[in-house]
Amino acid sequence: MDRTNRIDRRSFIKRTGLVALSGVAPRLSHGGQVGITERKVRLTIKTDGPTRLEVTGSRGEMYQPDGALMDLTVNKDSGKGQYYPGHFTSTGTAVLELPAGRYTLIAEKGLEFQRVESIVDLKADQTLHLAPKRWAHMASKDWWSGDLHVHRPPEDAKTLLMAEDLNFGVFFTMWNKQNLWEGKELPADPTVRADSTHMATLMNAEDERGG
């Protein structure tokens, strides 16, 4: 059984108290839950370009493909909701090997695209197409979205900008005693452009020390 619901992003935001809580799930260890003899099936999720995805099992466990693009720093912050460390960013095709069972899939692509949610009973290898559709295009009206405080690897900037439909991002690469450029050659162009309306700056620093 497949059931797909498209939720208008504006309605989703208004109903955050109801909808977001249903998506919060503890990220459980797979150790001890999946026996070595349990049958695995392949789930392929296709999206129209970079997209943020969540794959949640019936017991609240969240899954990601091997080598998935994730925020590896978030687990250090106990204040984050459990849904956040479980999501990953797909470049267009994500392949997961999963135990047979029921899964909730969520695809998001920033605030100007509809959120897509699908519930699937996975019994055999399956391919699904989850593609959030744009409902607003503020950049075409000369309003650009932006995040002025991003701590993610510079090499992931293009994919993240497109996955979140973020027109402008400020990526911090130097802070306190950390310098991501140490021992490396500085970029000739400190600006990364995913396309003509999605760009990021890389040579940004902050000092979080008190005093």
N, C-alpha and C positions, 0 to 999 in steps of 0.2 A: 504493500500500500504506500503510495506517495501522496502527500498532501502539501501543496505549495501555497503560501499566503504572501501577498505583496502588501506591505504596510507603508502607507504614505509617511515619509520622514517627518513631516510637520505633525501629523497625528501621533506618531511614535514619541516625539519629544514631549508633547502635551500629556501623554499617558505614561510617562517614564516610570512613575511609581508602580504601575501595574505591569507594564511590559518588561521593563529592565530587570525587575526582581525575578521574573520567571526565567530569565536567561542566566542568572547567577548560579554557578555550580562549583562545588569544591573540586580542585584539581587533585585527583587521587593517584597514588602510585599504582602502576600496573602490576607490580610485583605481587605474586600470590593470587591475583585475580584471573589471570589468563594462563591456563595450563599449556604445557608444551605440545599436547595433542589436540588442543582446540583448533577447529577449522578456521582458517582465515580466508577472507574474501577481499577483493580489490575494489575500492571505491575511487572513481576518478571524477573530480569536480572541475568542470570547465567554466571559466568566467571570461567576459569580454575585456581582457587586459588585467592589470594589477588590481587586486581586490582584497579586502580584509575578510578572513573566514574564521568561523568557529564550528567545530565538530564535537558534539557532546553525546555521550552514551546515555543509556537509560538510567544508570546509577550516578550520573553527574560527572563522570570522568571525561576529560577533554583530550582529544587526540590531535596530533600534528604529523605531517610527513617527515621522513628522515631529512635532516638538514634544512628544515623549514626556516624561513626568515621570521624571527621573533625578537621581542625586546628582552634581551637576556639580563637586563639590570633590574627588572621590575620585582623579582622575587625577594630582593633585599628590602623592599618597602612593604611592611606588613599592613600598611593602611590601604593598599590597593584592593579593590574587589577581586574575587577569585576568577571572574570571567576574563579579566584583562591579561593575566599571564598565560592563559590558555589559547588565546587567539594567535593566528599567524597570517602573514601576508603572502598571497599567491601572485605569481607573475602572469597567470592565465590558465595554467593547468596544475592541479594538485592531485597526487596519487597517494592513497593511504591503504595500508594492509590492516584490516580490522576483523575482529571476531564477528560472526554473524549476529545480528540483533537490530534493535531500533535505535536510530540516531536522529538528533536534531541538528540541522545545518543552517547556519546564518551567514549571509553575505552582505557586507556593507561597503560603501564607497564614499564616505564623507557625508556632509549634511545636505547636499543638493541631489542626492540619489535616493530612490526608494530602497528600504531595507527588505531583503528577501529571506524568508524563512521556509524551510522544507523539512518535513518529517518523513523518514524513509525506513522501511523494514528491509534490511540488507540480508539477503539470503544467498545471493550469488554475485559474481562480478557485475558491477553496474557503473554506468557513466551518467552523470547529471549535469545539467546546464543551469547555473545560477548566475544571473546577470542583472544586477541592480540597474533600474532605468532612471534616467535623469528627469526630475520634475521641476527643477529651477536651474537657471544658468546666469548667476549673478555677474560673472566675469564679462559676459556679453553686454552688461549694463554698466561696465566700468567699476564694479565692486569686486575686489579681490579678497579671497580668503587667505588667512595667514596664521602661522604659529611661530611666535618669536622666541621660543625656548625649546629647542629639540636636542636631546642627547641620544643620538643614534649614529652608527658608523657612516662616515661620508660616502662610502662606496654603495650604501643602500639608499641614498638620497633620492635618486630618480624614481626608483620603484615605489618608495613610500609616498612621494609627492603625488604620483599618479593614483596609487591605491586609495588615498584619502582625498583625492581631488583638491589638493592644497596648492594654491597658486603661488604662495611664497612661504619659504621656511628658513629659519635662522638656526643653523646647526652649530652647536657649541663644540669646539674641538680642543679648547684649552680652559682649564679651570683648576683653581687651587694648585696642587702640585702635579696635576696630570696634563700632559701635552701629547695629543695623538700624532703630532708631527715630529716628535723626537726621533732622531735617527733617520728621518725620511726627507726627501726633497719636497719643498713647498710647491703647491700647485701653481702653474703659470697663470691660471685663471681661477680666482677664488670663488667663482660663481658656477653653479651646476644648473644646466637647463635640460629638463626632460622634454619640453617642447616650448612653443612660443608663449604659453600662458602658465607654465609650471616651472618655478626656478627656486634655487636655494643658495645662500651664502655659507661659506665654510670657515673662513678665518675669523671666528668669533670667540671671545674669551669672557670669563666671569670670575669674580673673586668672592667666594662664599664664606670666607673667614670672618669671624666676629671682630669687633673693635673699630 
